[in-house]
Every structure is written in structure tokens, then in C-alpha cells.
Amino acid sequence: MAKRGVLLANLGSPDSTEVGDVRRYLREFLSDDRVLDAPKPIQQGVLNLFILPFRPRKSAEAYEKIWTDEGSPLIISTYKIRDLLAERIDLPVEVCMRYGNPSTEAGVRALLAQGVTEIFLIPLYPHYAMSSYETAVVRVRETVRQEAPHVDLYVQPPFFADDDYIEALYKTAKPFLDKGNFDKLLFSYHGIPERHLRKSDPSKAYCLADPNCCEKADPVHATCYRAQCYATSRKFAERAGLSRDQWFLSFQSRLGSDPWLTPYTDQTLEEFPAEGVKRVAVMCPAFISDCLETLEEIAMEGKEEFIEAGGESFEYIPCLNESEAWIDVLVRFVTDFESGRLSA
């Protein structure tokens, strides 16, 4: 009889805020062909000549602003999610990070050591993108194939429009929204280069060909990050009873000079006050756990940019983290897996 186990996969963090650890983490992250997707010689040239000599120190300073006595907020939150889920189900649950520690190999081996013969992978990414969901799934598949080719791997699909996920987002945000202290709710999603969107388009002709392409239903949306971000925002706004002029969507964390998905979050926050948006609430649905991109880039830098531009009130709404509503969603995912609703 098969023995099942659950593997939670998140992005990862450096082992510490030391520059060397940050450099090691960035090297692994940016050497991923699904993240910095240039030919290998160009990728490594850019990485070694223009990024690694300068960015690690700046990133280390940013990590120091959010680091806790226990360590990285993302790592801590992911382990708490694991422990809370394990209390609710009768299956072993382990954690792995796409970059850094615990590695993908460590997570898979921890399940194998417990005799698991069927692994249910839950990438902690609600939306499909080659640089997040796809690379995590591919890495786990490769590892399982190398470590234990007899083991079956099942994967949770992106859940960007799942009703329970939307409800969990709503329950997390409701205490902040109920204050009514905002002129507009800003959904800030992690950005990706436009070329990533086109690469993930199976038709190679649909994405970004029309400014309103994400508004029309189409099969390519199964792998379209932008369309999925809009779907999450629309469903959340409907659940929260927000009119279309009460919310806005933008993309953060761009890197390099190539075109990335727009509008950009930093520019949006700087422009809002001049447009009469003096009070803003911001949430980041692409992230399950709060991390550098939410705590430092949005809650700290974003707030500073908004206030300096003339804004009066900035409210950051935390990610799902280890909230009870989110654990409920994970329990349902596992129940669906155990009932045979997913194929290997």
C-alpha cells in the first residue's frame, strides 16, 4: 500500500544577513535559467560582472531590516505552516526551498526516509510563472527522478482563483478593510519580464498582443501570470464588495532594463497622491509568506515613497502566513489529493 507525504515548496532565503551568505543565495537564484533566462555565457557574465560584485551588500542591508531573532521571516513562516498542517492531517509534511536551505533534495529525502512512496507537492505560489511555480515544480520532479524514480509525484495546480484561497485572503484583509481608512486598495504582485509571459504562452501569439488580452477568457490563461493576477484581484474585490474604482493592480521587484509587467508598484505609489489617492491599503497576494519583497520593499520602502509623494495614510496588509484560514485551504488541498482528484 502506498504511503503518502506532503512537500511544501517555497522560494527561500539566505542563511543569514552576512554578505557572503546573501551572495551565495543570489548566485543560486539568478543562475536559474527560468529566472535569468539568457544564454548561459551571457547569464553568467551579467551575474558575475554586474550583479554579484554590488547587489549582495545592498540586499544584505535590506535583509537586516526584516530579520528576526529566529531568522528569515519566510523560512520561519513556512515551518510554522508545516507544523500547523501536520497537526491537521495524518500524513508526514516536509518543507523545501527552491533556493537556499532546506534544499529541494533535503525536503525530498526527508520524506523518503519516512518510507513515502507518493509525494504531494504544494508549491506555495498561487499563480503560474516560469520563474516561481514552474521552476519549483521542475526542480522537485528532477530530484524525485534522481533520488527515487519509483516514487509518484502529484502537484497542486495554481490556485489563484480558488474560492477557499480567495476567502482566506479576504479573512486576512478584512480587519484592515473594515477600518475604511483607504481611498484605494492596491494589489502589488511580484513582477516578471514581459518575455516570460510570452515564453509561457503556448500559442506564442496571444499574450500582450492586445492590451485587454487578460480580460477575455482564453485557454492560454492556464499559464498566464498576468491574467491570473487580474483574476485573483477581481475575485477578491467581488468578495470584499469593492467597486472597480476602489482597487488597482501593479507589479513590483523588477530587475534590469528589459520591459517588465506594468504598471510598476513604486511608480504607482508615487503617482497616487497627485491623483487624489491620499490613503492607500496594500496587499501582496502572490506571496503566501511575508518576506523581503513584502516587508522591506512594500511595508517600508513603499510606504516611504507614498508619504514623500504626499500620501497621508499607508496600511500594509500582511500575507496569509500561518493564518488559520490558510491552513484550512491546505487541508482541503490534501483532502482532494487523498480522494484521488489529482493525477501524477
N, C-alpha and C positions, 0 to 999 in steps of 0.2 A: 504494500500500500504506500502511495506517495506521501512524503512528509513535506508540508508546505512552510514557507517562510516569507517574510516581507522585508524588502530592502528600500529604505528611503534615501533618495539621492538629491543632494543639494549642491550649490556651486562650490563653496569652500572659502577658506580664509588663510592668510599667512599663519605660521605657528606662533609668531609674536610680532610686536611692532618694531623689532630690530630691522635695520635697513637690509641686512643680509637675508633675513627670512622673507621680507617683502619682495626683494629682488628674485629670490628662488621661486616664490609663488607666481610672480608676474611672468617669469620666463616660461613656466609650465603653461600658464593660462594663455599667453599670447603666442605660444608655439603650436597651439591647436589650430589645425587647418580650417576648422569650421568657425574660428573666431577671427584670426588674422589670415584671411583666405587668399593670400598672394602666393605665387610660386615660391617654393621653399627657399631658394637663394635670396630672393627679394625679401621674403618674410623675415629671415634671419638677419639679413643686412639691416633692415629697418629696426628690428628689435635690438640688435647689439650696438648699432651706431647712434640711434636717435631716441630710443626709449629707455633701455636699461641703464645707460650712464646717468640719466637725470630723473626719471619718474619714481624710482623706488624711494628716494628720500622724501619727496613730496607726498607720496602715498603713505609712507610710514608716519609722517606727521598727521595725516588725516586719520589713520587708524588709531593713533594715540588719543584722539578726541573722543572716540566711542568705545575704546577698550575698557573692559571691566576687570575687577579682581579675579574673576573666574576665567577671563579670556575673551575670545571673539563672540560678540552677541549672536551672530549667525550660527556658530558651532554650538553654543550653549542652548539656543532655542531649538535647534534640530534634535539634540539629545533629549531635551525635555519632551518634545513631540514624540520621539521614540518611546520614552518611558510611559507616557500617558496612554499612547496607543496600545502598548504591550499589556497594560492593566485591563484593557477592554476586550482583548481578543485572546484566543488560545493558540497563538502562533508565535514563533520567535520573530523578533523585529530587530534589524540592524540598520546602521547608518553608513553611508559613504559620501565622499565629496568628489566632484569631478576633478578638482584641483586641490592639492594640499592633502592634509590628513583629517580624518582617516581616509585612506585612498580607496579607490574602487576595488582594488584587489583585496584590501583588508576587509571591506564590507562583505564581499562575496565569500571569502574564506571563512569569515566568522559564521556565516550561515551553513556552509558546507561542513564545518566542524561539528555542527549540531545535527548532521545527518539529513539536511534538507535536500530534497530531490526536485522540488518545484519552487521557483523563486517568483514572487510577485513584486515587480519593480514599480515604485511610485515616484516618478520624477517630481520634485517639489517646484514645478513650473506649470502654472495654469495654461500658458499659451505656447504654441508651437513656434520655435525659431531654431535655425540650424546651429546657432551659437549658444543655445541653452538646452532646450528639451532634446533636440536631435543628438547633440554631441554626448549628452549624458547617457542616452539610450544606447548609442553605438558603442560607447566605451564599456558599458556593462555587458552588452552582447559579446563583445570581443573577449572580455575577461572570463565570462562563463564558458565560452567556447574553448578557451585555453586551459582553464582550471578544471572544468568538469563538463565535457561535451555531452554527457548523459543527462544532465540536468535541464529541465524545461524552464524557459523564461517567459513570463507573462508580463505585459506592460500596461500600466494605466494610461489611457489616452489623455490628451489635453482636456482640461475640464473648465475652460474659460466661460462657458455658458451653462454649466451645470447648476440646476436650481438650488441645490444644497450649498454649493460653493458661494453663489450669489447671496444666499440667506446668511451664511457665515460672515461674509463681508459686511452685509447690512447690520447684523447684530454688533459687529465690532465698531462700526462707524456711528451707529445710532446715538450713543451718548453725546457724541460731539455734534452731530447734526441737529439733535433736539435743542441745543442751545440757540440755534438760529443765528449764530454770530458769524455769518458769512454772506457775501454778495454772490460768490460763485464757488462751486466745488471743482477743484482741478484734479483730474486723474493723470498722474505722471507715471508713464511706463518707461521701462528701460529702452533706449533707442537701439536700432540696428542700422547698418548701412543699407541704402536702397538696393544695392546689388544683391544683398542676402535675400531680400524679398523676391527679387526676380529669379534667383537661383532655386528658391523653394517653390516656385510656380511651375507645376507640372506641364502647363500649356506653353510656357515660355513666351506668352503673348498677352496675358490678362493683367497681371499686377502692375499698377501705376500707369497703365495705358490710358486710363480715364480718371479724372480727379474724383469721381464718385464711384469708383470700382468697388469700394468696400461697402457701399450702401445697397448693392444688388446681390441677391443670393447667387452663389456660384460654387460648384464643386471645388475649385481651387482654394477656397477659404479653409479647407481642411488643413492646409499647411501655410496659410497666410497670417503672419503675426499681426499685421496692421488691422486686418478685418476682425480678427479675434479680439484685439484690444477694444475696438469700437463695439463689438458685441457685448463684452463684459460691461462696458460703460453704460450702454443703453439699457441692459437688463437691470443693472444696479439702480440707475436713475428711475426706472419704472417702479422698482420695488420701494425706493425711498420716496416716491411721489414728487420727483423733481421735474420741472419743466425743462425744455431744451435750452432755454437761455440761462438756466441756473447751473449748468456744468460745462466743462471744457476739457479737452484731451490734449496732452502734449507728451513729448519724448525727451528723456534725459540721458546723460552719461555718454555723449558722443566722443569719439576718439579719431584724430586725424582730420584731413581736409576733404575727404570724399563726401558726397552727399549722403546724409542720414535722414531718417524719417523726421518730418516736420509736422507741426511746429515744435520748436525746442522749448523745453521747460524753463530754462534760465531766461531766455528772451521773453517768454510769456509772462513770467513773474515781474519782469522789469517794465513791461508794457501795460499790465493790468491797471495800475493806479491812474495813469493818464486816460484810461478808458472808463474811469468811474468805478472800477473794482477796487475798493479800499480794504475790504475784508475777505480773506480767502481761507478756505479749508483745503488741504491737500492730502490725497491718499495714493498709495502705490500698489495697485492690485497685481502687478506682475511679480511681486516679491511675496513669498509666503512668510519669511522671517526677516525682521529688521536687520539691516546690515550697513556697510559703509555708504552705499548708494542712497539709502533712505535716511539714516540718522545724521550723517555728516553732509551729504550733498543736498538733501532736501530740507530736513528739520533745522539745520544750522545755516548752510550757505544760502539755500533758497529763501529762508526767512530774512536773512540779512539783505539779500538782493531786493526783495519785495519791499521791505521797510525803507531802505535807502531810496527807492524809487518813488516813495510817497505813500506806500501802503500803511494801514493803521493796525490791522489785526491779522495774524498768521497762525493758523491752527493746523498742526500736523496730526493726522490720524494714523495710529500705529498699524502695522501689518497684522495678519492673523496670528502669527507666532504660535503659542501653545494654548490658544483660547479653546474653551470647551466646544464651541460651535464648530471649530475647525477639526478637532478630534472626532466629533460626530461625523463629519464628512469622510474622514479617513476610515472610520469604522464601516461606513456604508460601502466605500470602495472595496474593502477587504471582503465584506459580505457578498458583494457582486462577484468577486473573484472566486470565492469558495463555492458559489452557486453555479459556477461554470459559464458565466456570461462573457468571459474574455477568452480569446483564442491565443495560443502560443505564437 
